[in-house]
Amino acid sequence: MSLLKKFATVGGATLVSRVFGFTREMMMASALGIGPVADAFNLAFRFPNLFRRLFAEGAFNAAFIPLFARSLEEEGEAGARRFASEIFATLFVVLMGLTVVAMIFMPFLVKTIIAPGLAACIDDPETLRQQLSCEDRFGITVAFSRIMFPYLACMSLMAMVSGILNAFRRFFAAAAAPTLLNFILIGVLAYAWWTKADQQTIGFLMSWGVLAAGVGQLLMVTLAMRLAGFSVSLGRPRWTPGLKRLLILAGPAALIGGITQINLFVGQAIASYQPGAVSILTYADRPYQLPLGMVGVAIGVVLLPELARALKAGRLEEAQHTQNRSLEFALFLTVPAAVALFVMPEPIIRLIYERGAFGPDTTEKVAAVLGLYALGLPAFVLIKVFSPGYFARENTRTPMIVTGISALANTVLSFVLFWFYAERGIAAATTLAGWINAALLFEGLRRQGLWHVDGKLLRRAGLVFLSAALMGGALLVMLEALERWMGADPNVIHQSLAVLALAGVAMLIYFVLAFLTGAADRAMVLKLLRRKRAAG
């Protein structure tokens, strides 16, 4: 299977998940808007998601896969099974302990880490008739957090099993599993609409739905692992050289892999000082996560094992080629997506969310944040491209330092900009921190001689930016022509047709320009077309 086909397999499965994620967010926005229940749910859900990215996806995709691949290569399947069982036993015990402690001390965690703004909240008597009191907002945030925190344990164990599947080049099940969360929450929201449940009841039902989805996702990838002919056993945790090496690699890798989530979590914690800001940031994050997830996750999942294999076998030229083509692929898809989201955020947000409790004023706020997030989209995908260059060589020290610098910059910028620009300041800080991270990671690889940019990459990258800029200009012209179809109009059909026309024409313009100028690999496209014609 070619590198491009592997990207397409993981990216396609992730795209399906993101599409259903849009549906979920549309229904949630209509039911909850940006009120206190929406803020409480988003704050509570972000916390286990942060730890999942830090100690599960980031750590295991960056540290576990190279070590597991080495065990598989040097000791065979029996040795790999023994290594995986050692890690699974330790991870299970640690997660259970962490879950119990977190649930006990959840009020303290909410007050100091998750939502410090709720602790500093001052009730306004004029708004208490429409909104919950500060005490009630704090209480439901604690309750939602306790219900959803075990989701962390399920997702962490799932990440390890997914790492095993990825090492065996079985990418689809792990990429498709997140869709289950969206299916369950869509079902919960449909049930709440049918029963005309109040907002607090909807929040509790969604929290239980998250927990049920976590259990279902873990079962799904475990079954896929069994079908692949591999299994792990749950024994007594033991301190072994393999575990020690994993911890040395996983600690820094966890921070590096979760930089996007760290930045978003810090932003939401600061945003908790202003009612509604947390939900605005969350709703803006969903459209921006579609291309980030489809391209970034695909590259992160596929590139690391491919790069690790090439380096272990001493195929340095192949490793350089893989890195350059991955960067080329990332720019080819993310730059036009960033331009489109920056140029037309308001029509997109209006079409997706503006109904029910989500009004025109909220659309303007969310669109402004989405436009700023869009500017950082290429940076966060580039981080996914540059990080494996370190991880595949079992070097986590350098990217850990880079991540620390980026996280510090994000925190400082968020604090400063929030007081001037509210949630827009937090979005700008997240974007700036992402570019700082990507630039430092690339410079580190270049200085160590671990990445040699070839002429093909430089030429195609320049043509990608040119094609995307011309597409953006065409979008501005089309936006003005279709303005009356995309205003605050209750006719969703008109809005849908206008946005689809914009997206379709923009894609056509970009891909035609990319093909004609050579920004796309014309030889590879023609080769794929010939293969399809021959198969037909």
MILUMMAR-980604 format. One record per residue (C-alpha): residue number from 1; x, y, z. Coordinates in nm, 2 decimals, decimal comma, padded with zeros to 4 digits. Layout:
<sites>
    nr       xx       yy       zz
   NUM        X        Y        Z
...
</sites>
This chain:
<sites>
    nr       xx       yy       zz
     1    00,00    00,00    00,00
     2    00,15    00,34   -00,11
     3    00,20    00,62    00,14
     4   -00,07    00,83   -00,03
     5   -00,32    00,54   -00,01
     6   -00,25    00,50    00,36
     7   -00,31    00,87    00,42
     8   -00,63    00,83    00,22
     9   -00,75    00,53    00,43
    10   -00,70    00,70    00,76
    11   -00,81    01,04    00,63
    12   -01,12    00,90    00,48
    13   -01,23    00,73    00,80
    14   -01,15    01,04    01,00
    15   -01,35    01,25    00,75
    16   -01,66    01,04    00,81
    17   -01,61    01,09    01,19
    18   -01,57    01,46    01,14
    19   -01,89    01,49    00,92
    20   -02,09    01,31    01,19
    21   -01,92    01,54    01,44
    22   -02,06    01,83    01,25
    23   -02,41    01,69    01,28
    24   -02,36    01,64    01,65
    25   -02,24    02,00    01,70
    26   -02,53    02,14    01,49
    27   -02,78    01,96    01,71
    28   -02,60    02,06    02,03
    29   -02,58    02,43    01,92
    30   -02,95    02,43    01,84
    31   -03,04    02,27    02,18
    32   -02,80    02,46    02,41
    33   -02,66    02,76    02,22
    34   -02,38    02,93    02,42
    35   -02,55    02,91    02,75
    36   -02,42    02,79    03,09
    37   -02,51    02,42    03,03
    38   -02,31    02,43    02,70
    39   -02,02    02,59    02,87
    40   -02,03    02,33    03,15
    41   -02,04    02,03    02,91
    42   -01,76    02,17    02,69
    43   -01,54    02,24    02,99
    44   -01,60    01,90    03,14
    45   -01,54    01,72    02,81
    46   -01,22    01,91    02,73
    47   -01,05    01,78    03,05
    48   -01,05    01,40    02,97
    49   -00,98    01,49    02,61
    50   -00,67    01,68    02,71
    51   -00,54    01,38    02,91
    52   -00,63    01,15    02,63
    53   -00,42    01,35    02,38
    54   -00,14    01,39    02,63
    55   -00,11    01,04    02,78
    56   -00,28    00,83    02,52
    57   -00,26    00,94    02,15
    58    00,04    01,16    02,18
    59    00,25    00,93    02,40
    60    00,16    00,60    02,24
    61    00,17    00,70    01,88
    62    00,51    00,87    01,94
    63    00,67    00,63    02,19
    64    00,49    00,30    02,19
    65    00,49    00,23    01,81
    66    00,87    00,25    01,75
    67    00,94    00,03    02,06
    68    00,67   -00,22    01,97
    69    00,79   -00,23    01,61
    70    01,14   -00,30    01,74
    71    01,02   -00,58    01,96
    72    00,83   -00,73    01,66
    73    01,13   -00,71    01,44
    74    01,39   -00,84    01,69
    75    01,19   -01,08    01,91
    76    00,91   -01,18    01,68
    77    00,54   -01,18    01,77
    78    00,59   -01,36    02,10
    79    00,83   -01,09    02,22
    80    00,60   -00,81    02,10
    81    00,30   -00,97    02,28
    82    00,51   -00,99    02,60
    83    00,61   -00,62    02,57
    84    00,25   -00,51    02,50
    85    00,11   -00,71    02,79
    86    00,37   -00,54    03,03
    87    00,26   -00,20    02,92
    88   -00,11   -00,28    02,92
    89   -00,10   -00,40    03,28
    90    00,08   -00,09    03,40
    91   -00,14    00,14    03,20
    92   -00,46   -00,02    03,33
    93   -00,36    00,01    03,70
    94   -00,24    00,38    03,66
    95   -00,56    00,48    03,48
    96   -00,79    00,32    03,74
    97   -00,60    00,50    04,02
    98   -00,60    00,83    03,83
    99   -00,98    00,80    03,77
   100   -01,06    00,73    04,13
   101   -00,85    01,02    04,26
   102   -00,98    01,27    04,00
   103   -01,35    01,18    04,07
   104   -01,29    01,24    04,44
   105   -01,12    01,57    04,40
   106   -01,32    01,69    04,10
   107   -01,45    02,01    04,28
   108   -01,09    02,12    04,35
   109   -00,99    02,04    03,99
   110   -01,28    02,24    03,84
   111   -01,20    02,54    04,08
   112   -00,83    02,55    04,00
   113   -00,77    02,39    03,66
   114   -01,07    02,32    03,45
   115   -01,27    02,64    03,50
   116   -01,11    02,89    03,74
   117   -01,35    03,15    03,61
   118   -01,64    02,98    03,77
   119   -01,48    03,01    04,11
   120   -01,44    03,39    04,05
   121   -01,79    03,43    03,91
   122   -02,01    03,70    04,05
   123   -02,39    03,66    04,01
   124   -02,58    03,93    03,82
   125   -02,94    03,94    03,96
   126   -03,07    04,07    03,63
   127   -02,96    03,77    03,44
   128   -03,04    03,49    03,69
   129   -03,38    03,45    03,54
   130   -03,23    03,34    03,21
   131   -02,91    03,18    03,33
   132   -02,80    02,95    03,61
   133   -02,63    03,10    03,92
   134   -02,26    03,08    03,96
   135   -02,31    02,80    04,22
   136   -02,53    02,60    03,98
   137   -02,29    02,64    03,69
   138   -02,00    02,52    03,91
   139   -02,21    02,23    04,03
   140   -02,31    02,09    03,69
   141   -01,96    02,13    03,57
   142   -01,83    01,91    03,85
   143   -02,11    01,66    03,79
   144   -02,05    01,64    03,41
   145   -01,67    01,61    03,48
   146   -01,72    01,32    03,71
   147   -01,95    01,13    03,47
   148   -01,71    01,18    03,17
   149   -01,37    01,13    03,34
   150   -01,37    00,75    03,30
   151   -01,38    00,82    02,93
   152   -01,01    00,90    02,97
   153   -00,93    00,54    03,08
   154   -01,12    00,39    02,79
   155   -00,95    00,62    02,53
   156   -00,61    00,56    02,68
   157   -00,64    00,18    02,66
   158   -00,79    00,22    02,31
   159   -00,49    00,43    02,20
   160   -00,25    00,15    02,30
   161   -00,46   -00,11    02,11
   162   -00,47    00,13    01,81
   163   -00,10    00,16    01,83
   164   -00,07   -00,22    01,79
   165   -00,31   -00,21    01,50
   166   -00,11    00,07    01,33
   167    00,22   -00,12    01,38
   168    00,06   -00,41    01,19
   169   -00,05   -00,16    00,92
   170   -00,42   -00,20    01,01
   171   -00,52    00,16    01,01
   172   -00,90    00,16    00,95
   173   -01,05    00,04    01,27
   174   -00,87    00,29    01,50
   175   -00,95    00,57    01,26
   176   -01,32    00,47    01,24
   177   -01,38    00,41    01,61
   178   -01,43    00,78    01,71
   179   -01,74    00,78    01,48
   180   -01,91    00,58    01,75
   181   -01,90    00,88    01,99
   182   -02,08    01,09    01,73
   183   -02,35    00,83    01,66
   184   -02,43    00,79    02,03
   185   -02,45    01,17    02,10
   186   -02,66    01,23    01,79
   187   -02,90    00,96    01,92
   188   -02,90    01,12    02,27
   189   -02,98    01,46    02,13
   190   -03,25    01,32    01,90
   191   -03,41    01,15    02,21
   192   -03,38    01,48    02,41
   193   -03,56    01,67    02,13
   194   -03,83    01,40    02,11
   195   -03,90    01,41    02,48
   196   -03,86    01,79    02,50
   197   -03,60    01,76    02,77
   198   -03,47    02,08    02,94
   199   -03,11    02,19    02,90
   200   -02,97    02,05    03,22
   201   -03,12    01,71    03,14
   202   -02,97    01,72    02,79
   203   -02,63    01,80    02,95
   204   -02,65    01,50    03,18
   205   -02,77    01,27    02,90
   206   -02,48    01,38    02,68
   207   -02,23    01,32    02,96
   208   -02,35    00,96    03,00
   209   -02,34    00,92    02,63
   210   -01,98    01,02    02,62
   211   -01,90    00,75    02,88
   212   -02,09    00,48    02,69
   213   -01,91    00,58    02,37
   214   -01,57    00,54    02,54
   215   -01,66    00,18    02,64
   216   -01,79    00,10    02,29
   217   -01,48    00,24    02,11
   218   -01,25    00,03    02,33
   219   -01,44   -00,28    02,26
   220   -01,44   -00,20    01,88
   221   -01,06   -00,17    01,85
   222   -01,00   -00,47    02,08
   223   -01,21   -00,69    01,85
   224   -01,02   -00,56    01,55
   225   -00,69   -00,65    01,73
   226   -00,82   -01,00    01,80
   227   -00,93   -01,04    01,43
   228   -00,57   -00,94    01,33
   229   -00,45   -01,24    01,53
   230   -00,29   -01,05    01,82
   231   -00,39   -01,02    02,19
   232   -00,26   -00,89    02,52
   233   -00,31   -01,02    02,87
   234   -00,38   -00,83    03,20
   235   -00,12   -00,94    03,46
   236    00,06   -00,79    03,75
   237    00,24   -00,46    03,67
   238    00,62   -00,51    03,67
   239    00,91   -00,26    03,63
   240    01,09   -00,38    03,31
   241    01,35   -00,22    03,08
   242    01,08   -00,19    02,81
   243    00,85    00,00    03,05
   244    01,13    00,22    03,16
   245    01,22    00,31    02,80
   246    00,86    00,38    02,72
   247    00,82    00,62    03,01
   248    01,14    00,80    02,91
   249    01,00    00,85    02,56
   250    00,63    00,89    02,65
   251    00,66    01,17    02,90
   252    00,80    01,43    02,66
   253    00,61    01,28    02,37
   254    00,28    01,32    02,55
   255    00,33    01,69    02,59
   256    00,44    01,73    02,23
   257    00,16    01,52    02,08
   258   -00,10    01,71    02,27
   259    00,02    02,06    02,20
   260   -00,30    02,16    02,02
   261   -00,51    02,03    02,31
   262   -00,29    02,20    02,56
   263   -00,34    02,53    02,39
   264   -00,71    02,48    02,35
   265   -00,74    02,38    02,72
   266   -00,55    02,68    02,84
   267   -00,77    02,90    02,63
   268   -01,09    02,75    02,76
   269   -00,97    02,78    03,12
   270   -00,91    03,15    03,07
   271   -01,24    03,19    02,87
   272   -01,43    03,05    03,17
   273   -01,41    03,40    03,32
   274   -01,66    03,52    03,05
   275   -02,00    03,34    03,01
   276   -02,04    03,20    02,67
   277   -01,68    03,23    02,56
   278   -01,60    02,86    02,62
   279   -01,88    02,75    02,39
   280   -01,79    03,01    02,12
   281   -01,44    02,86    02,11
   282   -01,57    02,51    02,10
   283   -01,81    02,57    01,81
   284   -01,54    02,75    01,61
   285   -01,31    02,46    01,67
   286   -01,53    02,20    01,50
   287   -01,51    02,33    01,13
   288   -01,14    02,40    01,18
   289   -01,09    02,04    01,31
   290   -01,23    01,89    00,99
   291   -00,93    01,95    00,77
   292   -00,69    01,93    01,07
   293   -00,83    01,59    01,16
   294   -00,85    01,45    00,81
   295   -00,50    01,55    00,71
   296   -00,31    01,58    01,04
   297   -00,43    01,26    01,20
   298   -00,37    01,07    00,88
   299   -00,01    01,20    00,86
   300    00,06    01,14    01,23
   301   -00,07    00,79    01,22
   302    00,09    00,67    00,90
   303    00,42    00,87    00,89
   304    00,57    00,76    01,22
   305    00,57    00,38    01,16
   306    00,68    00,43    00,79
   307    00,97    00,66    00,90
   308    01,07    00,43    01,19
   309    01,09    00,13    00,96
   310    01,30    00,32    00,70
   311    01,54    00,44    00,97
   312    01,57    00,11    01,15
   313    01,66   -00,05    00,81
   314    01,92    00,22    00,74
   315    01,72    00,35    00,43
   316    01,80    00,72    00,49
   317    01,72    00,84    00,14
   318    01,38    00,67    00,17
   319    01,33    00,85    00,51
   320    01,41    01,19    00,35
   321    01,17    01,12    00,06
   322    00,89    01,02    00,30
   323    00,93    01,34    00,51
   324    00,93    01,57    00,20
   325    00,63    01,41    00,04
   326    00,44    01,41    00,37
   327    00,51    01,79    00,40
   328    00,41    01,84    00,04
   329    00,08    01,65    00,10
   330    00,01    01,85    00,41
   331    00,06    02,19    00,24
   332   -00,14    02,08   -00,07
   333   -00,45    02,02    00,14
   334   -00,43    02,25    00,44
   335   -00,33    02,58    00,27
   336   -00,64    02,61    00,05
   337   -00,86    02,49    00,35
   338   -00,71    02,77    00,56
   339   -00,77    03,03    00,29
   340   -01,13    02,92    00,25
   341   -01,21    02,92    00,62
   342   -01,04    03,26    00,66
   343   -01,23    03,42    00,37
   344   -01,58    03,28    00,44
   345   -01,62    03,18    00,80
   346   -01,96    03,36    00,86
   347   -02,16    03,17    00,58
   348   -02,02    02,84    00,71
   349   -02,11    02,91    01,07
   350   -02,45    03,04    00,98
   351   -02,53    02,73    00,77
   352   -02,40    02,48    01,04
   353   -02,53    02,64    01,36
   354   -02,78    02,93    01,32
   355   -03,10    02,78    01,45
   356   -03,28    02,73    01,77
   357   -03,09    02,87    02,06
   358   -02,80    02,98    01,83
   359   -02,88    03,33    01,70
   360   -02,72    03,58    01,45
   361   -02,52    03,76    01,72
   362   -02,36    03,42    01,82
   363   -02,28    03,35    01,45
   364   -02,08    03,67    01,42
   365   -01,88    03,58    01,73
   366   -01,81    03,22    01,64
   367   -01,72    03,32    01,28
   368   -01,46    03,58    01,40
   369   -01,29    03,31    01,61
   370   -01,30    03,05    01,32
   371   -01,13    03,30    01,09
   372   -00,84    03,33    01,34
   373   -00,82    02,96    01,40
   374   -00,79    02,91    01,02
   375   -00,47    03,10    01,00
   376   -00,31    02,84    01,23
   377   -00,44    02,53    01,05
   378   -00,13    02,47    00,84
   379    00,09    02,51    01,14
   380   -00,08    02,24    01,35
   381   -00,07    01,99    01,06
   382    00,30    02,07    01,00
   383    00,37    01,98    01,37
   384    00,23    01,64    01,29
   385    00,47    01,62    01,00
   386    00,78    01,74    01,18
   387    00,74    01,55    01,51
   388    00,79    01,20    01,37
   389    01,13    01,31    01,25
   390    01,23    01,32    01,62
   391    01,02    01,04    01,76
   392    01,13    00,78    01,50
   393    01,49    00,85    01,62
   394    01,37    00,81    01,98
   395    01,46    01,18    02,04
   396    01,20    01,35    02,26
   397    01,42    01,60    02,44
   398    01,43    01,86    02,16
   399    01,06    01,86    02,07
   400    00,98    01,87    02,45
   401    01,17    02,19    02,48
   402    01,00    02,33    02,17
   403    00,66    02,24    02,31
   404    00,73    02,40    02,64
   405    00,83    02,73    02,46
   406    00,51    02,71    02,25
   407    00,28    02,64    02,55
   408    00,44    02,92    02,75
   409    00,39    03,16    02,46
   410    00,03    03,05    02,42
   411   -00,05    03,10    02,79
   412    00,11    03,45    02,81
   413   -00,05    03,56    02,48
   414   -00,39    03,42    02,59
   415   -00,38    03,61    02,92
   416   -00,28    03,93    02,75
   417   -00,51    03,92    02,45
   418   -00,82    03,79    02,63
   419   -00,86    04,11    02,83
   420   -00,86    04,32    02,50
   421   -01,03    04,09    02,25
   422   -01,21    03,83    02,46
   423   -01,24    03,49    02,29
   424   -01,08    03,63    01,97
   425   -00,77    03,70    02,16
   426   -00,75    03,34    02,27
   427   -00,79    03,22    01,91
   428   -00,51    03,45    01,80
   429   -00,29    03,32    02,08
   430   -00,35    02,96    01,98
   431   -00,27    03,03    01,62
   432    00,06    03,22    01,70
   433    00,17    02,95    01,94
   434    00,11    02,69    01,67
   435    00,34    02,87    01,42
   436    00,61    02,91    01,68
   437    00,60    02,54    01,75
   438    00,61    02,44    01,39
   439    00,89    02,68    01,30
   440    01,11    02,56    01,59
   441    01,05    02,19    01,52
   442    01,15    02,24    01,16
   443    01,46    02,44    01,24
   444    01,57    02,18    01,49
   445    01,56    01,91    01,22
   446    01,73    02,12    00,96
   447    02,02    02,22    01,19
   448    02,08    01,86    01,29
   449    02,09    01,76    00,93
   450    01,78    01,53    00,97
   451    01,57    01,71    00,71
   452    01,70    01,81    00,37
   453    01,43    02,00    00,18
   454    01,44    01,90   -00,19
   455    01,38    02,13   -00,48
   456    01,06    01,95   -00,57
   457    00,91    02,04   -00,23
   458    01,01    02,41   -00,26
   459    00,87    02,45   -00,61
   460    00,54    02,28   -00,53
   461    00,50    02,46   -00,20
   462    00,53    02,80   -00,38
   463    00,28    02,69   -00,64
   464    00,04    02,57   -00,37
   465    00,04    02,91   -00,20
   466   -00,01    03,08   -00,54
   467   -00,30    02,86   -00,64
   468   -00,46    02,90   -00,29
   469   -00,42    03,28   -00,31
   470   -00,59    03,29   -00,65
   471   -00,87    03,07   -00,52
   472   -00,91    03,31   -00,22
   473   -00,95    03,60   -00,46
   474   -01,21    03,42   -00,66
   475   -01,40    03,34   -00,33
   476   -01,41    03,71   -00,24
   477   -01,57    03,79   -00,57
   478   -01,82    03,50   -00,54
   479   -01,91    03,60   -00,19
   480   -02,02    03,95   -00,30
   481   -02,22    03,80   -00,58
   482   -02,40    03,55   -00,36
   483   -02,44    03,78   -00,06
   484   -02,82    03,79   -00,07
   485   -02,84    03,41   -00,06
   486   -02,62    03,38    00,25
   487   -02,75    03,65    00,48
   488   -02,95    03,58    00,80
   489   -03,21    03,40    00,59
   490   -03,42    03,13    00,75
   491   -03,42    02,95    00,41
   492   -03,16    02,68    00,48
   493   -03,19    02,55    00,12
   494   -03,07    02,88   -00,02
   495   -02,78    02,90    00,22
   496   -02,68    02,54    00,15
   497   -02,68    02,58   -00,22
   498   -02,48    02,90   -00,20
   499   -02,22    02,75    00,04
   500   -02,20    02,43   -00,17
   501   -02,15    02,64   -00,49
   502   -01,88    02,85   -00,32
   503   -01,70    02,54   -00,20
   504   -01,74    02,35   -00,53
   505   -01,62    02,63   -00,75
   506   -01,33    02,71   -00,51
   507   -01,22    02,35   -00,51
   508   -01,24    02,33   -00,89
   509   -01,04    02,65   -00,93
   510   -00,77    02,54   -00,69
   511   -00,73    02,18   -00,82
   512   -00,72    02,30   -01,19
   513   -00,46    02,56   -01,10
   514   -00,26    02,31   -00,90
   515   -00,27    02,06   -01,18
   516   -00,18    02,32   -01,45
   517    00,10    02,48   -01,26
   518    00,25    02,16   -01,12
   519    00,16    02,22   -00,76
   520    00,01    01,87   -00,77
   521    00,22    01,57   -00,88
   522    00,08    01,54   -01,23
   523    00,27    01,22   -01,30
   524    00,12    01,05   -00,99
   525   -00,24    01,17   -01,08
   526   -00,21    01,04   -01,43
   527   -00,07    00,71   -01,30
   528   -00,36    00,67   -01,07
   529   -00,61    00,75   -01,35
   530   -00,44    00,49   -01,58
   531   -00,47    00,23   -01,30
   532   -00,84    00,30   -01,25
   533   -00,90    00,28   -01,63
   534   -00,71   -00,05   -01,65
   535   -00,91   -00,19   -01,36
   536   -01,23   -00,08   -01,52
</sites>
